[in-house]
Amino acid sequence: MLFHELPTEILANLLQMLAYTDILSCRETCKLLRGIIDKSVAVQYALELGASGKLDNLLCAKSNADKLAELREVNRRWAQFRWKHRVGPIPVRSFASVYEFTGGCFFQDLNESYASFRTSSTSSISWLPFPRPNSIGVHEWGHNYFGFRPADICVDVNRDLLVVIERKDSYDGRNQSVICTAHFRTISTNEPHPDALVPTICVCTETNPLICDHSMVVQLGGDHLGLLLSRREIDYSRNDKLHVWNWTNNIRKANITTESNCRWDSFCFLADDAILLPDTGLEELSIYLLTPEPNSIRHTISLQLPETKMKHAIHYMSVRCEPIARSPTSNYHIPTSRISTQTSCQTDPHAAIVIVAMDYAVPTEGEALEIDDFVITLPDPQVFAIKRKKLLELAKGSKEQQSCAEASSSQEIASSIEVPRLHSREWIRFTRWGLSPVPARWICFVQGSRYISMPHRPSGSKKKMALKFYDFNIMEERKAECMSQDFLPEVTAGAQAEGWIEDDDEDEEVEFIPNEVGKATKISTPTKWPVKSVIILAEPLKINKPELFKESFVTSLSCRLIETEAVFDWDSVVIDEDHVIGLKEGHPENDILESLDVLVF
């Protein structure tokens, strides 16, 4: 039987298994495939998922036709920054020190008063699901109680996983001790998580006279949990330490310490087996890979940042990437969470971007910058984006080269092979620099291919703020060009639409839904959308900062930039899968969150 003689259903099933770029290529080969691709709902949905950087949620019972219509509508709303509903203000339980926004939920620790917030040895984690596009209404708070005070949390809603870190610091007059214990619970029942071999793991026990004051960064990556103890002061006589465990089988995968002149401020998982660890001291991005064996972390490659004119010019560097990398062993199609069944599709972690933010230190009045010189000024931070997939390609390509070198060398030579360091000119073109600064304090500013930013607003200010929204997935525009569809608003490279986008529909009736705190929550849909401009940044951008960098460089990662009018009465902003959340802070001297304003897309 020839290819064109196969039944249409079989051809459609084959086509929907291809990558979206391959589907578009097949569409250009013959009328037969073009007709199948244009008429098959399943193939159209597969095409839309690929172009959107999404994965199908098999837990959702909707038909492919309904999923396709919903995905196209959501993509259209994000492309225009045109939310479906606005819900708020949602009062937040005050006096919290731990927050997390992920998977359509808001998590925080709960304290009865400011006094208990400062002194209590016990607490609980409260969580609130946000309204969904097709399920408007404020849900009830959930509560998970603990007999200790949580120092930090991380969450994987798709696995119904809540990781709570218990930290104990002590000082005996000579040595300072830090003990960090991870507790693995289900969000829905607060029971020990069924995927965890043991309900708690003592992630690290550090006793050292030089530990001093360390901050703590905790991240999940599939089956792995990482915990970084980082110095708060620029002092190279002390060390930063990264601990990595496989929380499903209680096996330690890494316990590494900074070397001379190195400094780690943050990290993130690129995949279940890959970690991005920026080195502030050496001014480079280091990528480590894990293997199934215990203590098997391996420094694979370092990406050097553009060379600066001063040594130790970077004062602080952070990285952030969402959503959480998926586990290769866990079955995500088992309905472990009532939240994960509500969305028809989810962001593909491999289609996500990584946001890197750097504060550069500048000497005062021409003085040389020393390690212990804390009288420094900080210019506007430098922020850039790079695709997670590109970082993994660079790391795994380097790993293959190292493996070949080791296989062809003696044991002594293989053990001395240095980690490859890639000069900035070899990889910087895959980035986009010049992004607006990350929101102060709140770290949930990126989700998938989307990044949102808002200028800093001084405490107590009533000034209305504008937003900048970046989307680094512009494959929808390219797909529309290939298929000659007017699917998204017509926006050409460098063009911008000035003014406000008008909505001819009338306002929906405003509802007031009382919540458990006794206050009302307003749900409304506006008739006028505060979008100032929409620009496709597709041309290469030359970064020329002679006061900071030794030479100029070019970045070329494409994105869509949407700027809004200054209409938002927010102190900061975060983003997740279906929402943009404005944060209103009370008690300016204590930076305590007061309420949330949720835009539902």
N, C-alpha and C positions, 0 to 999 in steps of 0.2 A: 504494500500500500504506500502510495506517495504521500508526501507531507500535506499537500493541499487536499487530499482525500480524507484526512482524519476528521472525525466529527467536530463540530464547532465547540461543543462543551469541553472536549479534551484539549483543544488548542487554547481555549480560554483558561483552563486550569494550569496549563504549562506557562502561559504568559504571566499569570498573576504571581508566579513564583520568582520571576526575574526582578532584578534591580530596576528602579524607575527609569534610569538612563537607558537600560537595555530595552525596556518596553517602548520608549520613544524611538529608539533606533529601529526596532521591528516595525513600528508604524510607518516608517518611511520606505519599507522594502516592497510592499505590494498592496493591492486593493483589498485582498482577502484579510490580511492581518490588520490593516487599517480599520476595516469594518468591524472586526471582532473587538478590537481595542476600544473603538468609539461606542459600541453598543453594549458591551458586557459590563454590568454593574460591578462585578467582582474585580475585573481588571482595572476599571476606573478607580475603584477604592484602593487597590494596591498601588496604583500610580500616584494617587493623592497622598497616601501614607508616605511613600518614598520621598516625594517632593516636599513634604511638610516635616520630614525628620521625625516621624511617628512610628509606633508599633501598635498593631491591633490588640485590643484587649479582649481576649477570648472569654472572659468572665461576663462581658456585657451581652445581654440576650437580644439586642436589637438586630434587625436585618442589615445586610450590607448597604441596601438602598438608604436606610435611615442613617446609618453611620456615615455614608458618603455625603449626604445632604448636611448633616451636622458638622462634619469636618470642614466642608467648603464654607459654611456660614461662619464658623469660628475663625478660619483663616482670613476671611474677608474682614471680619471685625478687627483682628489684630493688625492687618495691613493698613487699616484706616484709623487705628487706635479709637475704636468706636464701641464702647462697652455696651452690654445688653441691659444690665441693671447696676444700680449703685445702692449699696446697703450700708447704712451707718447713721450716726456713730454707734459702734458696738462697744459697750463699756468693758474694760478689762479689769480683772482682779488685780488690785495694786500691790505694791511692795514685793515685786518679783525681781530676781536677779538672773534667771535662766530663761531664755526664749528660744523658740525654733518655729520657722514657717516652712512647711513642706507637705507635699501630697494633698493639698487642699485643706490643711488643718493648721491651727495655731496652738502651740504648746508653751506652757509657762509653769514655773513653780508657784505655789500658793502659800501666802503668809497672811495671817489675820491682821497684823498691824505693822507699823514701821519698827516698833520695838522687837517684835518677833522676827521680822525680816533681818535685823541686825544680830540677834542673840540666840534664836531658837536652834536647837540641835536636830529637829525633825521638820519635815515638810511633805508636800505632795505635789504631783504633777497634774495640772489641769489641762484639758485640751478641748478645742472647739472646732468642729467641722465648718468650713465656710459654705455659703450658699453656692449651688451649682447653676450653670446656665439654664437648665431645664427643671430645677428644683429650688425655687426661691423660698426663703424662710430661714430664720435663725435657729439652728439646732441647739440642743441642750449641751451643757458642759459635761465632759467626762472627767472623772477624778481617779488617779492612781496614788495610793498612800504609801509612804515609806517611813521606816523608823530611823532615818538619817536625813541630813540636809544634802540635796543634790548639788554637786559642784558644777556639773555640766550634763547635757543630754545630747543624744543624736537619735534619729528616727528613720525607719524605713517603713512607710505606710503600706506599701505593697506586700510586705512580709508580716505585717501586723507586729512590728518589732520596735520596742522602746528600750534604748540602752541608757542607763542612768549611772553616772560616775560618782562614787563616794570618795572623797579625798580627806586624808587626815595628815595634818602638818604638826610636827612637834620639834622642840629644841631643848637639849639637855645641858646647855651651857657650852658645849664643845661642838657638837654636830647637829645639823638640822636633818630631819627625816620627813620624807614625803611618801605616803602610801596611797595608791589609787586602785580602787576596786570597781570593776564593771558589773552591773546587774542587768541581766537580759530578761525582759518581761514582754508579754503581749500587751498591746495597747488596749484591746477590747476587754480583757478579763483581768489584767494585772497578774496573771499566773506566769511561772517560769516558761520561757519560750520553748516550744517543742523541738526546734532545730538546734538548740544549744545542748551540748553534751553535759555541761554543768551550768547551774543557774547563775553563778558568779565566778569571776576570774580576777585574781590579784594581778593587775596589768603591770604594775611597777612598784618596787620598794627601793627608794633611794636614800642613802645615809651618807652625808658628805659635809665637811665644814664649808665647802664652797658652793653648796646648792643655792643658798641665799633665796631671793625672791623669784620664783618661776611662774610664768603664765602657763596655761594649759590649753591645748587645741586637740579636740577629739573628732575623728571622722570615721564613717563607715564606707566600706567598699566591697559590696557583695558579701562573701563569707569572712571578710577581714575587718578588724577593728584596729585603728591606729591612734596612738596617744603621744603627743609631743609636749615635752616640758621645755619651755623656751625662756631664756633669760629676759628679764624686763630691762636690764641695763646693758649698754655696750661695753662689755668687759670680757676680753678674750682669755682671761685666766680661768673663767668658768665655762662649763660645757652645756650644750643643749643635747637632749636625748630623745630618740624616737623609738617607741615600742610598738610592735605589730603582732597581733595574735589572730589565729583562725578561731573565731568564737564558736564555730559549730563543732570542733573536735578538741578544743582546749590545747592547741599546739602553738608554741611561740614561733613566730616567723622571723622576727628581727628585734635586735636590741643594739642600736648603733648610736655613736656619740660623735659630736663635731670634733674635727681636728683643728690644728692651729689656724687662726685667722678665719675660721668658718663661723657662720651664724645662721640658725634656722628660726624663722618667725612663724611660719605656717606651712601647711602641706595640703594636698588633696589626692584622692585616688583617681587615676585616669581610667582604670579598669580594675577588675577584681584582683589582677596580679601585677598592677603597675601603679607606682606612686610618683607624683611630681613634688619635689622638695626644693624650693628655691633657697639658694645660698646667698644671704645678704652680704656676708663678708667677702666672698669671692666674686660677687656680682654675676651669678649664672643660675640657670635653671637645671637642676639635676633630676634625672629620671632613674628610678630603681625598679627592677623587675623581681617578682617572687616566683619560686618554683614549689612543687608540692612538698619538698623535704623541709624538716624543721630548720630554723635559723638559716634560711636560704635566700636572703635578700642579696641583690647584686646591683652595684652601681654600674649602669649601662652606658649612659652618655650625659654630658653636661653641655648645655647650650649657653654660650657666652653672650651676655647682654652688650649693647653698644658701649664702647669704651668711653669712660668719663675722663675729665681732665684732672680729677683729684682721686687719691686713694681713699677707699672706704667712703665713697660719695653717697651710697645708698644707706639711708638711716633705717628704713623699715620696708619690708616687701611681703605682700600677701597674695595668695592665689585662691580662687574659688571656682568650683565647677559643680553644677547640678543638672540632672538628677543623679542619685547614687548609682554607681556602677552595679550592674546585675551579677548575681552569682551564676556560674555555669552549671551548678548542681541543683539549685533549688527549683521547685516547680511553682512558677508564678501563676499558673492557671488553676490553682486550688484556692477557693474563696476563703482566705484566712482573715480578710478584713472587710467589714461592711462598706468601707469607703472605696475600696479598689474596684467594686462592681458597678460604680455609678458612671464612669467615663467610658466612651466608646473606644478611645485610643489613648496611648501614653507616649511621652517623649522618649525617643531612642537615645540612650546615653551616649552612643557613639557619634550621634549627630550634634552633640553639645559643643559649646565653646568653653574655653578657660579664660577667665579674666585675671590679669596680673596687674597689681597696683604697687607703685614704688614711690616712697617719699625720699627725695634726694636732699642731703645735708649740704649746706653752704657755709663756708667759714665767715666769721664776722669781721668786717673792716679789713679784709685782705689777709687775715691771719691764717696760718696753716691749720687744717682740721686735724685734731689729735683724737685718739680713742676715748680719752676721758674728758674731752671738751664737750660739755653739755649746753654751752651757750651758743646755739646755732639757730639759724633761720631755715625754714623749709619753704621752698617755692611751691607752685602748683604741682601736685603729684602727677606722675606720668602713668597713664593707664593704657593697656593694650589688650587686644583679644587675639586668640589663636585657636584653631579647631583642635578639639581633643584627639580626633582621628589622626591629624598631622603629627602631633607629638608622639603618638603610639607608633606611627610609621617610622619616625626618626629613631625611636628607641629600639624597635625590633630589627630594623635594618642594621643598626650598630651591633646588636647582640649577635646577629648572624656573622658579621665580619669578625667579631671577637672569637666566636666559636671556631671559625675556619682557621684563624691565626693560632689558637690554642691547639687545634688538632694537628697542625703541621709543625709544632714546636716541641721542644723538650719540656719536661715538667718545670725546670728552673726558669726557662724563658717564659713559659705560659703564665707562671705565677707573678712575673714582673711586668706583664703587659699593662700599660697605663690605660685609664679610662679615656675614651675619645672625647675631645673638647671641640665642639663645632663653633667656629667663629660666627659672629652675628651676621656677617654679610652672606653666609650660606643658608640662613633660615629666616632672617628677619622679614623677607618679602612675603612670607606666608601670614603675616600679622596685620593688624590695623591699629596704629597708634593714634594719639590725639583724642581719645575718648574722654568724656566728662568724668570728673572724680567720682569714686565710689561713695555711696551714702555713708555718712559718719555713723559709727557704732554698729549699725545693723549690717549683717554679712549676707543676707539672702537677697542679693541684688541681681542675680543671674539665674536663669532657668532655661535649659536647653540652649537654643540659639539666641535667646533674648536677654538683653541687658538694659537695666533702667537706672537712671541717675537723677538726682535733684541737688541743687546747690545747698550748702549749709545754711540753716536758719538759726540765728542766735537764740538762746534760751529766752523765753518770754516774749519774743517778737510775734506780731500779728500780721506780718507781711505775707501776702499770697505768693505762692511759689509756682514756677513752671517746671515741667518734666522734660527729659530727653530720653527717648526710647529707641534702642538699637536692635535690629533683627538681622543676624548674620546668615540667615537662610533666605536667600532670594531666588531659590529654585522655582518657586511658584511663577515668578515673572518669566523665567526661561521656559518653563513648561507651557505657559500660555502662548509664548511666541512660537514654539514648535507646533502647537496644535491649533494655532490661529483662533484662539478663544479670547474673548474679552472677559476673562474670569476675574481678574483683579483690576483695580483702578489703573488707568493708563498712566504710567509714570516712567519717563525715560531717564537715562543716566544724566545726572546733573540738573534735571528739571525739578521744579518745586511748585506746589500748589499753595498760593497765599490765601489768607483769609480763613474764615471758619467754614467747616463743612455743614451745610444746612440739612435738616431733617424735616421732610414734609409731613411726617406723621405727627399726630397730636400726642401730648403727654399721656402716659398711662396713668390710671388712677393711683394715687399715692396710698399705700397701706401702712399701717402702724402695727407692728407685731411686738407685743410685750415680751420681755425676756425675764429670766429668773431673778435678775437683780432689781426688777421693778421699774426699769426705765424703758422707753420706747425706742424702737429701731425703725428708721425711715427707709423705705424702699421706693426708688423713683427711677424714671428713665427720662433724660433731658431731651429737648428738641433742638438744642444747639450744641455742637461739639467743639470743644476748645482746642482744635488742632491748628497750629500756626503754619507749619510747613511740613512737607513730605519730600525727602530727597533720597535718591539712590546714589550711594557713594561707591562707584565702580571704577573710578580712575585711580591710578597709583598716587600715593600721597608722600611727598618728600618731607622728612623731618629734619629741620635745620635749626639746631640750638647750639650755636658756638659757645655760649656761656656755660654749657653743661657737657656736651659731647665733643670728642676730638674731631669727628667727621660726621657729615650728614648721611642719612640712609633713607631708603624708600620702602614703604609698606603698601600692600595691595590687596588685602582681604576685603571683599565687597560686603556691603551691608545696606540696609534701609534705615534712615534716620528720621524720626518723627519728633518735632518740637511742639510743645503745647503752649497755650497762653498761660499767664501767671494767674491761675484761678483756684489753686489748691491750698487750703489752709492746713498744711501738714508740716510736721517737723522732720520727717524722713519718709522713705518709701522702700518697699520690698516687692518681690514678684514671685509667683509660683505658676503652676501649670495653667490655671484658668483665671487667675486674679492678679490685679495690681492692688496692693494694700497700702493705704496711707496711714502713718503713725502719728498720733498726737500725744505728746509727752506732758505730764503734769509734774509738779515738784521740780522745777528747773535745777535746784541745787543737788538733787539726787538722781536725775535722769530716769525717773520712773514712768513707765508707759501708762497712759490714761485711757485711750480709746483707739479703735480701728475704724477706718473708712474703706470699704471694700468695693472695688470695681470688678464686676463679674463679666467676663467676655464669652 
